[in-house]
Amino acid sequence: MTDRQDPSLIDYPCEFPLKIMGSTRAGFAQGVLEVVRRHAPDFDGATMEMKTSKRGKYLSVTCTINAVSREQLDALYQELCDHPMVVMVL
């Protein structure tokens, strides 16, 4: 059995949008920003796009980062998915 990694379908570096969803509550957007900046230190928080759901129960935050590697994206997705305020990451 060989240990091979599938080739990436993404050409790095590139702009990569992440949509992070969670319940609308204090600290959600700031928590997301802190995680994103740990993995993409050059991310400008002023570019975050936020949208509440129709009834206001959920908030989606879109962060477009400069992705430099698959490992960076994998680690970022993992930390976001493990965050207690995050419901879903696309």
Secondary structure as UniProt FT lines:
FT   STRAND          14..23
FT   TURN            26..27
FT   HELIX           28..39
FT   TURN            41..42
FT   HELIX           45..47
FT   STRAND          49..52
FT   TURN            54..55
FT   STRAND          58..67
FT   HELIX           70..82
FT   TURN            84..85
FT   STRAND          86..89
//
